[in-house]
Amino acid sequence: MNENIAKKNEALAQTVIKGLESRNMTGFYAASKEDALKTALSLIPENSTIAMGGCTSATEIGLIDALKNGKYNYIDRAQMEPRAGLMAAYDADIFLASANAMTSDGEIVNIDGNANRVSCIAQGPKKVVFIVGMNKICADLDSAIKRARNIAAPANAQRFNIDTPCKKTGKCFDCKSPDTICCQFLITRFSKHPGRINVILVNDNLGF
């Protein structure tokens, strides 16, 4: 990565971290994927039960492999019935997630189809650890929502065997398709519970 972009990202990350602190959430800056992995593991005690809601970013930094190969109880929802996986996630010690977008003042935006991810972010697991690439930071809430709808959602739609306008065109049509993956919108703007929401900002382009 260009040195000046890296410096900009670090400065912006510190702004975001201050915004998170003002919202009773905790932020960390990782200069690389390797640093992000170390920070994530420092937040996850051994023997913890960990669930995830389809977080590509966690896979990209090597966190899922580390959990599967370490002394952790990783809930692999792909090996479970959907309802069983959801209920197990609600009772997890740690929930891993990313953001579809974030504001520079620390607001977190996520869109979901089945609500398993956004519901666990909002309530349930004891701690939530977000892995967020600096490519997802936006100036304000309006631009964050636009990013979530026009960049994250159309890219995410490519993973599924669905028939939506965004999968075909690459842009949001605010559709009401039976296959829509934009059923639930969650804006996390404050946490009632100190220490529950933790965001690792990574100096890299991660996820969608």
Backbone as JSON Lines, residues from 0, in Angstrom:
{"i":0,"aa":"M","n":[0.84,-1.2,0.0],"ca":[0.0,0.0,0.0],"c":[0.87,1.25,0.0]}
{"i":1,"aa":"N","n":[0.46,2.26,-0.74],"ca":[1.16,3.53,-0.78],"c":[1.33,4.1,0.63]}
{"i":2,"aa":"E","n":[2.52,4.6,0.92],"ca":[2.84,5.09,2.26],"c":[1.91,6.22,2.7]}
{"i":3,"aa":"N","n":[1.58,7.11,1.78],"ca":[0.72,8.24,2.13],"c":[-0.71,7.79,2.42]}
{"i":4,"aa":"I","n":[-1.18,6.79,1.67],"ca":[-2.52,6.25,1.94],"c":[-2.54,5.57,3.31]}
{"i":5,"aa":"A","n":[-1.47,4.85,3.63],"ca":[-1.38,4.19,4.93],"c":[-1.41,5.23,6.06]}
{"i":6,"aa":"K","n":[-0.69,6.33,5.88],"ca":[-0.68,7.38,6.9],"c":[-2.07,8.01,7.04]}
{"i":7,"aa":"K","n":[-2.72,8.22,5.91],"ca":[-4.07,8.77,5.93],"c":[-5.02,7.83,6.65]}
{"i":8,"aa":"N","n":[-4.91,6.54,6.36],"ca":[-5.77,5.56,6.99],"c":[-5.58,5.52,8.51]}
{"i":9,"aa":"E","n":[-4.33,5.62,8.95],"ca":[-4.07,5.61,10.39],"c":[-4.68,6.84,11.06]}
{"i":10,"aa":"A","n":[-4.52,8.01,10.41],"ca":[-5.09,9.23,10.97],"c":[-6.62,9.15,11.01]}
{"i":11,"aa":"L","n":[-7.22,8.63,9.94],"ca":[-8.66,8.49,9.89],"c":[-9.14,7.49,10.94]}
{"i":12,"aa":"A","n":[-8.38,6.41,11.11],"ca":[-8.75,5.41,12.11],"c":[-8.81,6.01,13.51]}
{"i":13,"aa":"Q","n":[-7.87,6.88,13.82],"ca":[-7.89,7.52,15.14],"c":[-9.13,8.39,15.32]}
{"i":14,"aa":"T","n":[-9.57,9.02,14.23],"ca":[-10.81,9.8,14.28],"c":[-12.0,8.9,14.55]}
{"i":15,"aa":"V","n":[-12.04,7.76,13.85],"ca":[-13.13,6.8,14.04],"c":[-13.12,6.25,15.47]}
{"i":16,"aa":"I","n":[-11.94,5.95,15.99],"ca":[-11.83,5.4,17.35],"c":[-12.37,6.39,18.38]}
{"i":17,"aa":"K","n":[-12.09,7.67,18.19],"ca":[-12.64,8.69,19.1],"c":[-14.16,8.72,19.0]}
{"i":18,"aa":"G","n":[-14.67,8.57,17.78],"ca":[-16.12,8.53,17.59],"c":[-16.73,7.33,18.29]}
{"i":19,"aa":"L","n":[-16.07,6.18,18.18],"ca":[-16.55,4.98,18.85],"c":[-16.57,5.17,20.37]}
{"i":20,"aa":"E","n":[-15.51,5.76,20.89],"ca":[-15.43,5.98,22.34],"c":[-16.57,6.87,22.82]}
{"i":21,"aa":"S","n":[-16.94,7.85,22.02],"ca":[-18.05,8.74,22.4],"c":[-19.39,8.02,22.38]}
{"i":22,"aa":"R","n":[-19.4,6.83,21.77],"ca":[-20.63,6.03,21.65],"c":[-20.57,4.78,22.54]}
{"i":23,"aa":"N","n":[-19.64,4.78,23.5],"ca":[-19.5,3.68,24.47],"c":[-19.07,2.39,23.79]}
{"i":24,"aa":"M","n":[-18.29,2.52,22.72],"ca":[-17.73,1.38,22.02],"c":[-16.21,1.53,21.97]}
{"i":25,"aa":"T","n":[-15.5,0.44,21.71],"ca":[-14.04,0.44,21.75],"c":[-13.47,0.18,20.37]}
{"i":26,"aa":"G","n":[-12.49,0.97,20.0],"ca":[-11.86,0.81,18.69],"c":[-10.37,0.52,18.8]}
{"i":27,"aa":"F","n":[-9.86,-0.2,17.81],"ca":[-8.44,-0.54,17.73],"c":[-7.98,-0.33,16.29]}
{"i":28,"aa":"Y","n":[-6.73,0.06,16.12],"ca":[-6.18,0.2,14.77],"c":[-5.15,-0.88,14.54]}
{"i":29,"aa":"A","n":[-5.24,-1.56,13.4],"ca":[-4.27,-2.58,13.01],"c":[-3.63,-2.15,11.69]}
{"i":30,"aa":"A","n":[-2.31,-2.06,11.68],"ca":[-1.6,-1.59,10.49],"c":[-1.55,-2.62,9.38]}
{"i":31,"aa":"S","n":[-1.9,-3.88,9.7],"ca":[-1.85,-4.96,8.71],"c":[-2.84,-6.05,9.1]}
{"i":32,"aa":"K","n":[-3.05,-7.0,8.2],"ca":[-3.9,-8.15,8.52],"c":[-3.32,-8.95,9.67]}
{"i":33,"aa":"E","n":[-1.99,-9.06,9.7],"ca":[-1.33,-9.81,10.77],"c":[-1.57,-9.15,12.12]}
{"i":34,"aa":"D","n":[-1.48,-7.82,12.16],"ca":[-1.75,-7.09,13.4],"c":[-3.21,-7.23,13.8]}
{"i":35,"aa":"A","n":[-4.09,-7.24,12.8],"ca":[-5.53,-7.39,13.08],"c":[-5.81,-8.74,13.71]}
{"i":36,"aa":"L","n":[-5.14,-9.79,13.22],"ca":[-5.32,-11.13,13.78],"c":[-4.86,-11.17,15.24]}
{"i":37,"aa":"K","n":[-3.72,-10.56,15.51],"ca":[-3.21,-10.54,16.9],"c":[-4.17,-9.8,17.82]}
{"i":38,"aa":"T","n":[-4.69,-8.67,17.35],"ca":[-5.62,-7.89,18.18],"c":[-6.9,-8.68,18.42]}
{"i":39,"aa":"A","n":[-7.41,-9.31,17.37],"ca":[-8.65,-10.09,17.51],"c":[-8.47,-11.21,18.53]}
{"i":40,"aa":"L","n":[-7.36,-11.93,18.44],"ca":[-7.13,-13.05,19.36],"c":[-6.95,-12.55,20.8]}
{"i":41,"aa":"S","n":[-6.43,-11.33,20.95],"ca":[-6.28,-10.77,22.31],"c":[-7.63,-10.46,22.95]}
{"i":42,"aa":"L","n":[-8.66,-10.32,22.11],"ca":[-10.0,-10.03,22.61],"c":[-10.84,-11.3,22.82]}
{"i":43,"aa":"I","n":[-10.28,-12.44,22.43],"ca":[-11.02,-13.71,22.48],"c":[-10.29,-14.69,23.4]}
{"i":44,"aa":"P","n":[-10.73,-14.85,24.62],"ca":[-10.05,-15.79,25.53],"c":[-10.16,-17.23,25.03]}
{"i":45,"aa":"E","n":[-9.15,-18.02,25.33],"ca":[-9.23,-19.44,24.99],"c":[-10.41,-20.08,25.71]}
{"i":46,"aa":"N","n":[-10.97,-21.1,25.08],"ca":[-12.14,-21.84,25.57],"c":[-13.45,-21.05,25.43]}
{"i":47,"aa":"S","n":[-13.39,-19.88,24.78],"ca":[-14.6,-19.12,24.51],"c":[-15.42,-19.81,23.44]}
{"i":48,"aa":"T","n":[-16.72,-19.55,23.47],"ca":[-17.6,-19.99,22.4],"c":[-17.77,-18.83,21.43]}
{"i":49,"aa":"I","n":[-17.47,-19.07,20.16],"ca":[-17.45,-18.0,19.16],"c":[-18.39,-18.34,18.02]}
{"i":50,"aa":"A","n":[-19.21,-17.38,17.63],"ca":[-20.1,-17.51,16.48],"c":[-19.8,-16.42,15.48]}
{"i":51,"aa":"M","n":[-20.29,-16.6,14.26],"ca":[-20.03,-15.62,13.21],"c":[-21.23,-15.52,12.29]}
{"i":52,"aa":"G","n":[-21.41,-14.35,11.71],"ca":[-22.52,-14.14,10.81],"c":[-22.1,-13.9,9.37]}
{"i":53,"aa":"G","n":[-21.25,-14.74,8.83],"ca":[-20.84,-14.57,7.44],"c":[-19.85,-13.43,7.25]}
{"i":54,"aa":"C","n":[-18.85,-13.35,8.11],"ca":[-17.88,-12.25,8.08],"c":[-16.68,-12.61,7.21]}
{"i":55,"aa":"T","n":[-16.71,-12.16,5.96],"ca":[-15.61,-12.42,5.03],"c":[-14.3,-11.83,5.55]}
{"i":56,"aa":"S","n":[-14.38,-10.67,6.18],"ca":[-13.18,-9.99,6.68],"c":[-12.44,-10.82,7.71]}
{"i":57,"aa":"A","n":[-13.19,-11.53,8.58],"ca":[-12.55,-12.38,9.59],"c":[-11.78,-13.51,8.93]}
{"i":58,"aa":"T","n":[-12.33,-14.04,7.85],"ca":[-11.63,-15.09,7.1],"c":[-10.38,-14.53,6.44]}
{"i":59,"aa":"E","n":[-10.47,-13.33,5.9],"ca":[-9.35,-12.73,5.16],"c":[-8.14,-12.44,6.04]}
{"i":60,"aa":"I","n":[-8.35,-12.16,7.32],"ca":[-7.2,-11.89,8.2],"c":[-6.68,-13.18,8.85]}
{"i":61,"aa":"G","n":[-7.31,-14.32,8.53],"ca":[-6.85,-15.59,9.08],"c":[-7.44,-15.95,10.42]}
{"i":62,"aa":"L","n":[-8.45,-15.21,10.87],"ca":[-9.0,-15.43,12.2],"c":[-9.77,-16.75,12.31]}
{"i":63,"aa":"I","n":[-10.53,-17.1,11.29],"ca":[-11.34,-18.32,11.36],"c":[-10.44,-19.55,11.43]}
{"i":64,"aa":"D","n":[-9.4,-19.59,10.63],"ca":[-8.45,-20.71,10.7],"c":[-7.81,-20.8,12.08]}
{"i":65,"aa":"A","n":[-7.46,-19.63,12.64],"ca":[-6.83,-19.62,13.97],"c":[-7.77,-20.15,15.03]}
{"i":66,"aa":"L","n":[-9.05,-19.81,14.93],"ca":[-10.03,-20.29,15.91],"c":[-10.28,-21.78,15.77]}
{"i":67,"aa":"K","n":[-10.37,-22.25,14.53],"ca":[-10.62,-23.67,14.3],"c":[-9.45,-24.53,14.75]}
{"i":68,"aa":"N","n":[-8.24,-23.98,14.66],"ca":[-7.05,-24.74,15.01],"c":[-6.57,-24.5,16.43]}
{"i":69,"aa":"G","n":[-7.24,-23.6,17.14],"ca":[-6.83,-23.26,18.5],"c":[-7.75,-23.85,19.55]}
{"i":70,"aa":"K","n":[-7.57,-23.39,20.78],"ca":[-8.35,-23.9,21.91],"c":[-9.61,-23.05,22.1]}
{"i":71,"aa":"Y","n":[-10.47,-23.14,21.09],"ca":[-11.71,-22.36,21.09],"c":[-12.87,-23.24,20.68]}
{"i":72,"aa":"N","n":[-14.05,-22.86,21.08],"ca":[-15.27,-23.55,20.66],"c":[-15.92,-22.72,19.57]}
{"i":73,"aa":"Y","n":[-15.49,-22.97,18.33],"ca":[-16.01,-22.2,17.19],"c":[-17.28,-22.87,16.67]}
{"i":74,"aa":"I","n":[-18.36,-22.11,16.64],"ca":[-19.64,-22.61,16.15],"c":[-19.66,-22.46,14.63]}
{"i":75,"aa":"D","n":[-19.59,-23.57,13.94],"ca":[-19.63,-23.54,12.48],"c":[-21.08,-23.74,12.04]}
{"i":76,"aa":"R","n":[-21.74,-22.63,11.73],"ca":[-23.17,-22.72,11.43],"c":[-23.44,-23.49,10.13]}
{"i":77,"aa":"A","n":[-22.42,-23.61,9.28],"ca":[-22.6,-24.38,8.04],"c":[-22.84,-25.86,8.33]}
{"i":78,"aa":"Q","n":[-22.44,-26.29,9.53],"ca":[-22.61,-27.68,9.92],"c":[-23.87,-27.91,10.76]}
{"i":79,"aa":"M","n":[-24.7,-26.87,10.89],"ca":[-25.87,-26.95,11.76],"c":[-27.13,-26.57,11.0]}
{"i":80,"aa":"E","n":[-28.26,-26.98,11.53],"ca":[-29.53,-26.5,11.01],"c":[-29.61,-25.0,11.27]}
{"i":81,"aa":"P","n":[-30.21,-24.21,10.34],"ca":[-30.23,-22.75,10.48],"c":[-30.73,-22.26,11.85]}
{"i":82,"aa":"R","n":[-31.85,-22.82,12.32],"ca":[-32.4,-22.38,13.6],"c":[-31.47,-22.71,14.76]}
{"i":83,"aa":"A","n":[-30.88,-23.9,14.73],"ca":[-29.96,-24.3,15.8],"c":[-28.72,-23.41,15.82]}
{"i":84,"aa":"G","n":[-28.21,-23.09,14.64],"ca":[-27.04,-22.21,14.55],"c":[-27.34,-20.82,15.07]}
{"i":85,"aa":"L","n":[-28.53,-20.33,14.77],"ca":[-28.93,-19.0,15.23],"c":[-29.03,-18.96,16.75]}
{"i":86,"aa":"M","n":[-29.7,-19.93,17.34],"ca":[-29.88,-19.95,18.78],"c":[-28.56,-20.13,19.51]}
{"i":87,"aa":"A","n":[-27.65,-20.93,18.93],"ca":[-26.33,-21.1,19.54],"c":[-25.55,-19.79,19.5]}
{"i":88,"aa":"A","n":[-25.7,-19.04,18.42],"ca":[-25.0,-17.76,18.29],"c":[-25.47,-16.76,19.33]}
{"i":89,"aa":"Y","n":[-26.76,-16.74,19.62],"ca":[-27.29,-15.8,20.61],"c":[-26.64,-15.99,21.98]}
{"i":90,"aa":"D","n":[-26.24,-17.22,22.28],"ca":[-25.69,-17.51,23.6],"c":[-24.17,-17.57,23.6]}
{"i":91,"aa":"A","n":[-23.55,-17.15,22.5],"ca":[-22.09,-17.23,22.39],"c":[-21.4,-16.19,23.26]}
{"i":92,"aa":"D","n":[-20.16,-16.48,23.61],"ca":[-19.34,-15.5,24.33],"c":[-18.93,-14.36,23.4]}
{"i":93,"aa":"I","n":[-18.58,-14.73,22.17],"ca":[-18.07,-13.76,21.18],"c":[-18.83,-13.94,19.87]}
{"i":94,"aa":"F","n":[-19.2,-12.82,19.27],"ca":[-19.79,-12.84,17.93],"c":[-18.89,-12.04,17.01]}
{"i":95,"aa":"L","n":[-18.49,-12.64,15.9],"ca":[-17.64,-11.98,14.92],"c":[-18.49,-11.38,13.81]}
{"i":96,"aa":"A","n":[-18.17,-10.17,13.42],"ca":[-18.93,-9.49,12.37],"c":[-18.04,-8.49,11.67]}
{"i":97,"aa":"S","n":[-18.55,-7.97,10.57],"ca":[-17.92,-6.82,9.95],"c":[-19.0,-5.77,9.77]}
{"i":98,"aa":"A","n":[-18.67,-4.71,9.09],"ca":[-19.64,-3.66,8.8],"c":[-19.78,-3.54,7.3]}
{"i":99,"aa":"N","n":[-21.0,-3.28,6.85],"ca":[-21.18,-2.94,5.45],"c":[-20.66,-1.53,5.18]}
{"i":100,"aa":"A","n":[-20.68,-0.71,6.24],"ca":[-20.13,0.64,6.16],"c":[-20.04,1.2,7.58]}
{"i":101,"aa":"M","n":[-19.17,2.19,7.76],"ca":[-19.05,2.9,9.02],"c":[-18.86,4.38,8.74]}
{"i":102,"aa":"T","n":[-19.31,5.21,9.67],"ca":[-19.05,6.64,9.54],"c":[-17.75,6.99,10.26]}
{"i":103,"aa":"S","n":[-17.17,8.11,9.91],"ca":[-15.94,8.55,10.57],"c":[-16.19,8.93,12.02]}
{"i":104,"aa":"D","n":[-17.46,9.06,12.41],"ca":[-17.81,9.36,13.79],"c":[-18.23,8.1,14.56]}
{"i":105,"aa":"G","n":[-18.04,6.92,13.97],"ca":[-18.22,5.69,14.72],"c":[-19.56,5.0,14.63]}
{"i":106,"aa":"E","n":[-20.44,5.42,13.72],"ca":[-21.7,4.71,13.54],"c":[-21.47,3.53,12.59]}
{"i":107,"aa":"I","n":[-22.09,2.39,12.9],"ca":[-21.89,1.16,12.15],"c":[-23.17,0.79,11.42]}
{"i":108,"aa":"V","n":[-23.08,0.55,10.12],"ca":[-24.26,0.23,9.3],"c":[-24.15,-1.19,8.76]}
{"i":109,"aa":"N","n":[-25.22,-1.96,8.94],"ca":[-25.28,-3.32,8.39],"c":[-26.65,-3.6,7.8]}
{"i":110,"aa":"I","n":[-26.65,-4.36,6.7],"ca":[-27.88,-4.81,6.05],"c":[-27.89,-6.33,6.09]}
{"i":111,"aa":"D","n":[-29.07,-6.91,6.29],"ca":[-29.16,-8.36,6.42],"c":[-30.4,-8.89,5.72]}
{"i":112,"aa":"G","n":[-30.32,-10.13,5.29],"ca":[-31.46,-10.77,4.66],"c":[-32.3,-11.57,5.64]}
{"i":113,"aa":"N","n":[-31.64,-12.42,6.43],"ca":[-32.36,-13.27,7.39],"c":[-32.31,-12.72,8.81]}
{"i":114,"aa":"A","n":[-31.58,-11.65,9.03],"ca":[-31.48,-10.96,10.32],"c":[-30.67,-11.72,11.36]}
{"i":115,"aa":"N","n":[-30.07,-12.86,11.0],"ca":[-29.25,-13.57,11.98],"c":[-28.06,-12.73,12.43]}
{"i":116,"aa":"R","n":[-27.45,-12.03,11.48],"ca":[-26.26,-11.23,11.8],"c":[-26.63,-9.98,12.58]}
{"i":117,"aa":"V","n":[-27.57,-9.2,12.07],"ca":[-27.89,-7.94,12.74],"c":[-28.54,-8.15,14.1]}
{"i":118,"aa":"S","n":[-29.29,-9.23,14.25],"ca":[-29.92,-9.48,15.55],"c":[-28.87,-9.83,16.6]}
{"i":119,"aa":"C","n":[-27.82,-10.58,16.22],"ca":[-26.76,-10.9,17.17],"c":[-25.89,-9.7,17.49]}
{"i":120,"aa":"I","n":[-25.73,-8.81,16.52],"ca":[-25.0,-7.57,16.81],"c":[-25.77,-6.74,17.83]}
{"i":121,"aa":"A","n":[-27.08,-6.67,17.65],"ca":[-27.91,-5.83,18.52],"c":[-28.04,-6.39,19.93]}
{"i":122,"aa":"Q","n":[-28.13,-7.71,20.05],"ca":[-28.41,-8.3,21.36],"c":[-28.07,-9.77,21.34]}
{"i":123,"aa":"G","n":[-27.69,-10.32,22.49],"ca":[-27.45,-11.75,22.6],"c":[-26.04,-12.09,23.04]}
{"i":124,"aa":"P","n":[-25.1,-12.27,22.09],"ca":[-23.73,-12.62,22.47],"c":[-23.12,-11.61,23.44]}
{"i":125,"aa":"K","n":[-22.25,-12.11,24.32],"ca":[-21.7,-11.24,25.37],"c":[-20.81,-10.14,24.79]}
{"i":126,"aa":"K","n":[-20.06,-10.46,23.75],"ca":[-19.14,-9.5,23.14],"c":[-19.22,-9.61,21.63]}
{"i":127,"aa":"V","n":[-19.13,-8.47,20.94],"ca":[-19.09,-8.45,19.48],"c":[-17.75,-7.87,19.05]}
{"i":128,"aa":"V","n":[-17.07,-8.59,18.16],"ca":[-15.8,-8.12,17.61],"c":[-15.98,-7.89,16.12]}
{"i":129,"aa":"F","n":[-15.89,-6.63,15.7],"ca":[-15.99,-6.25,14.29],"c":[-14.6,-6.21,13.68]}
{"i":130,"aa":"I","n":[-14.46,-6.77,12.48],"ca":[-13.24,-6.64,11.68],"c":[-13.61,-5.76,10.49]}
{"i":131,"aa":"V","n":[-13.04,-4.56,10.41],"ca":[-13.49,-3.58,9.41],"c":[-12.31,-3.01,8.65]}
{"i":132,"aa":"G","n":[-12.27,-3.24,7.34],"ca":[-11.25,-2.62,6.51],"c":[-11.5,-1.13,6.37]}
{"i":133,"aa":"M","n":[-10.45,-0.37,6.19],"ca":[-10.58,1.08,6.08],"c":[-11.32,1.49,4.81]}
{"i":134,"aa":"N","n":[-11.5,0.57,3.87],"ca":[-12.28,0.86,2.66],"c":[-13.75,1.09,2.98]}
{"i":135,"aa":"K","n":[-14.19,0.76,4.17],"ca":[-15.6,0.86,4.52],"c":[-15.95,2.15,5.28]}
{"i":136,"aa":"I","n":[-14.97,2.99,5.53],"ca":[-15.22,4.22,6.29],"c":[-15.77,5.3,5.37]}
{"i":137,"aa":"C","n":[-16.89,5.9,5.8],"ca":[-17.58,6.93,5.01],"c":[-17.68,8.22,5.81]}
{"i":138,"aa":"A","n":[-17.95,9.31,5.12],"ca":[-17.95,10.63,5.75],"c":[-19.09,10.79,6.76]}
{"i":139,"aa":"D","n":[-20.26,10.25,6.44],"ca":[-21.42,10.47,7.3],"c":[-22.41,9.31,7.13]}
{"i":140,"aa":"L","n":[-23.51,9.37,7.87],"ca":[-24.45,8.26,7.85],"c":[-25.11,8.08,6.49]}
{"i":141,"aa":"D","n":[-25.43,9.17,5.82],"ca":[-26.06,9.07,4.5],"c":[-25.15,8.34,3.51]}
{"i":142,"aa":"S","n":[-23.87,8.7,3.49],"ca":[-22.95,8.05,2.55],"c":[-22.67,6.62,2.98]}
{"i":143,"aa":"A","n":[-22.74,6.33,4.28],"ca":[-22.55,4.96,4.76],"c":[-23.7,4.06,4.31]}
{"i":144,"aa":"I","n":[-24.92,4.56,4.42],"ca":[-26.07,3.79,3.96],"c":[-26.0,3.56,2.45]}
{"i":145,"aa":"K","n":[-25.59,4.6,1.72],"ca":[-25.45,4.45,0.26],"c":[-24.39,3.4,-0.08]}
{"i":146,"aa":"R","n":[-23.3,3.4,0.68],"ca":[-22.27,2.39,0.43],"c":[-22.81,0.99,0.7]}
{"i":147,"aa":"A","n":[-23.51,0.84,1.81],"ca":[-24.05,-0.47,2.17],"c":[-25.0,-0.98,1.09]}
{"i":148,"aa":"R","n":[-25.8,-0.1,0.53],"ca":[-26.81,-0.51,-0.44],"c":[-26.23,-0.68,-1.85]}
{"i":149,"aa":"N","n":[-25.31,0.17,-2.24],"ca":[-24.85,0.19,-3.63],"c":[-23.51,-0.48,-3.87]}
{"i":150,"aa":"I","n":[-22.75,-0.74,-2.82],"ca":[-21.47,-1.43,-2.97],"c":[-21.5,-2.79,-2.27]}
{"i":151,"aa":"A","n":[-21.8,-2.78,-0.98],"ca":[-21.75,-4.02,-0.21],"c":[-22.83,-5.01,-0.63]}
{"i":152,"aa":"A","n":[-24.07,-4.56,-0.7],"ca":[-25.16,-5.49,-1.0],"c":[-25.06,-6.11,-2.4]}
{"i":153,"aa":"P","n":[-24.82,-5.34,-3.46],"ca":[-24.69,-5.97,-4.78],"c":[-23.51,-6.94,-4.88]}
{"i":154,"aa":"A","n":[-22.43,-6.64,-4.17],"ca":[-21.29,-7.56,-4.17],"c":[-21.64,-8.83,-3.4]}
{"i":155,"aa":"N","n":[-22.29,-8.66,-2.26],"ca":[-22.68,-9.81,-1.44],"c":[-23.67,-10.71,-2.2]}
{"i":156,"aa":"A","n":[-24.54,-10.09,-2.99],"ca":[-25.55,-10.85,-3.74],"c":[-24.92,-11.83,-4.71]}
{"i":157,"aa":"Q","n":[-23.71,-11.53,-5.18],"ca":[-23.06,-12.43,-6.14],"c":[-22.75,-13.8,-5.54]}
{"i":158,"aa":"R","n":[-22.72,-13.88,-4.21],"ca":[-22.38,-15.15,-3.55],"c":[-23.53,-16.15,-3.56]}
{"i":159,"aa":"F","n":[-24.73,-15.66,-3.81],"ca":[-25.91,-16.5,-3.62],"c":[-26.62,-16.81,-4.93]}
{"i":160,"aa":"N","n":[-27.34,-17.91,-4.93],"ca":[-28.16,-18.3,-6.08],"c":[-29.51,-17.61,-5.97]}
{"i":161,"aa":"I","n":[-29.51,-16.31,-6.26],"ca":[-30.72,-15.5,-6.13],"c":[-30.95,-14.7,-7.41]}
{"i":162,"aa":"D","n":[-32.16,-14.19,-7.52],"ca":[-32.54,-13.41,-8.7],"c":[-32.97,-12.03,-8.24]}
{"i":163,"aa":"T","n":[-32.0,-11.13,-8.12],"ca":[-32.29,-9.75,-7.71],"c":[-31.73,-8.77,-8.74]}
{"i":164,"aa":"P","n":[-32.32,-7.58,-8.85],"ca":[-31.79,-6.6,-9.8],"c":[-30.34,-6.23,-9.54]}
{"i":165,"aa":"C","n":[-29.96,-6.15,-8.25],"ca":[-28.58,-5.74,-7.95],"c":[-27.56,-6.78,-8.39]}
{"i":166,"aa":"K","n":[-27.94,-8.06,-8.36],"ca":[-27.01,-9.09,-8.82],"c":[-26.76,-8.97,-10.32]}
{"i":167,"aa":"K","n":[-27.78,-8.54,-11.07],"ca":[-27.67,-8.44,-12.51],"c":[-27.01,-7.13,-12.97]}
{"i":168,"aa":"T","n":[-27.22,-6.05,-12.21],"ca":[-26.75,-4.74,-12.66],"c":[-25.63,-4.14,-11.82]}
{"i":169,"aa":"G","n":[-25.43,-4.66,-10.59],"ca":[-24.39,-4.13,-9.74],"c":[-24.79,-2.9,-8.96]}
{"i":170,"aa":"K","n":[-26.08,-2.51,-9.0],"ca":[-26.54,-1.36,-8.23],"c":[-27.89,-1.66,-7.59]}
{"i":171,"aa":"C","n":[-28.15,-0.92,-6.52],"ca":[-29.39,-1.12,-5.77],"c":[-30.59,-0.53,-6.51]}
{"i":172,"aa":"F","n":[-31.7,-1.29,-6.52],"ca":[-32.95,-0.81,-7.09],"c":[-34.04,-0.67,-6.02]}
{"i":173,"aa":"D","n":[-33.64,-0.74,-4.75],"ca":[-34.61,-0.68,-3.65],"c":[-35.73,-1.68,-3.92]}
{"i":174,"aa":"C","n":[-35.34,-2.9,-4.29],"ca":[-36.3,-3.87,-4.78],"c":[-37.11,-4.52,-3.66]}
{"i":175,"aa":"K","n":[-38.22,-5.13,-4.08],"ca":[-39.03,-5.96,-3.19],"c":[-39.06,-7.39,-3.72]}
{"i":176,"aa":"S","n":[-37.97,-7.78,-4.33],"ca":[-37.86,-9.13,-4.86],"c":[-37.99,-10.14,-3.73]}
{"i":177,"aa":"P","n":[-38.61,-11.29,-3.99],"ca":[-38.65,-12.35,-2.97],"c":[-37.26,-12.8,-2.54]}
{"i":178,"aa":"D","n":[-36.27,-12.57,-3.39],"ca":[-34.9,-12.97,-3.08],"c":[-34.07,-11.86,-2.44]}
{"i":179,"aa":"T","n":[-34.66,-10.7,-2.17],"ca":[-33.88,-9.58,-1.65],"c":[-33.08,-9.96,-0.42]}
{"i":180,"aa":"I","n":[-31.86,-9.48,-0.33],"ca":[-31.03,-9.69,0.86],"c":[-31.01,-8.44,1.73]}
{"i":181,"aa":"C","n":[-31.8,-7.45,1.37],"ca":[-31.85,-6.18,2.12],"c":[-33.17,-6.08,2.89]}
{"i":182,"aa":"C","n":[-33.35,-6.99,3.84],"ca":[-34.6,-7.02,4.61],"c":[-34.51,-6.21,5.89]}
{"i":183,"aa":"Q","n":[-33.35,-6.23,6.52],"ca":[-33.17,-5.58,7.81],"c":[-31.99,-4.62,7.73]}
{"i":184,"aa":"F","n":[-32.17,-3.4,8.22],"ca":[-31.09,-2.41,8.3],"c":[-30.81,-2.14,9.78]}
{"i":185,"aa":"L","n":[-29.56,-2.22,10.18],"ca":[-29.18,-1.93,11.56],"c":[-28.14,-0.83,11.59]}
{"i":186,"aa":"I","n":[-28.45,0.24,12.34],"ca":[-27.48,1.3,12.58],"c":[-27.11,1.23,14.06]}
{"i":187,"aa":"T","n":[-25.87,0.87,14.31],"ca":[-25.37,0.8,15.68],"c":[-24.72,2.13,16.01]}
{"i":188,"aa":"R","n":[-25.42,2.96,16.77],"ca":[-24.93,4.31,17.06],"c":[-24.49,4.5,18.5]}
{"i":189,"aa":"F","n":[-24.82,3.54,19.37],"ca":[-24.41,3.64,20.78],"c":[-24.56,2.26,21.4]}
{"i":190,"aa":"S","n":[-23.73,1.98,22.4],"ca":[-23.84,0.73,23.13],"c":[-24.17,1.0,24.59]}
{"i":191,"aa":"K","n":[-25.2,0.35,25.08],"ca":[-25.58,0.48,26.49],"c":[-24.62,-0.28,27.4]}
{"i":192,"aa":"H","n":[-23.82,-1.16,26.81],"ca":[-23.02,-2.1,27.6],"c":[-21.53,-1.86,27.34]}
{"i":193,"aa":"P","n":[-20.82,-1.23,28.27],"ca":[-19.38,-0.97,28.08],"c":[-18.61,-2.26,27.81]}
{"i":194,"aa":"G","n":[-17.73,-2.22,26.8],"ca":[-16.89,-3.37,26.5],"c":[-17.53,-4.4,25.58]}
{"i":195,"aa":"R","n":[-18.81,-4.23,25.26],"ca":[-19.44,-5.25,24.41],"c":[-19.07,-5.09,22.94]}
{"i":196,"aa":"I","n":[-19.1,-3.87,22.42],"ca":[-18.82,-3.64,21.0],"c":[-17.36,-3.23,20.83]}
{"i":197,"aa":"N","n":[-16.62,-4.03,20.06],"ca":[-15.2,-3.78,19.8],"c":[-14.96,-3.79,18.3]}
{"i":198,"aa":"V","n":[-14.3,-2.76,17.8],"ca":[-14.09,-2.62,16.35],"c":[-12.59,-2.56,16.05]}
{"i":199,"aa":"I","n":[-12.12,-3.5,15.24],"ca":[-10.74,-3.49,14.79],"c":[-10.7,-2.9,13.39]}
{"i":200,"aa":"L","n":[-10.1,-1.74,13.26],"ca":[-9.98,-1.05,11.96],"c":[-8.66,-1.46,11.32]}
{"i":201,"aa":"V","n":[-8.76,-2.06,10.13],"ca":[-7.59,-2.67,9.49],"c":[-7.15,-1.84,8.29]}
{"i":202,"aa":"N","n":[-5.85,-1.55,8.25],"ca":[-5.28,-0.78,7.14],"c":[-5.19,-1.66,5.89]}
{"i":203,"aa":"D","n":[-6.37,-2.01,5.37],"ca":[-6.42,-2.86,4.18],"c":[-7.83,-2.79,3.61]}
{"i":204,"aa":"N","n":[-7.99,-3.28,2.38],"ca":[-9.32,-3.4,1.79],"c":[-9.84,-4.8,2.09]}
{"i":205,"aa":"L","n":[-10.86,-4.87,2.94],"ca":[-11.41,-6.16,3.35],"c":[-12.89,-6.25,3.03]}
{"i":206,"aa":"G","n":[-13.34,-7.46,2.74],"ca":[-14.78,-7.69,2.57],"c":[-15.36,-6.93,1.4]}
{"i":207,"aa":"F","n":[-16.66,-6.65,1.52],"ca":[-17.4,-6.01,0.43],"c":[-17.67,-4.56,0.77]}
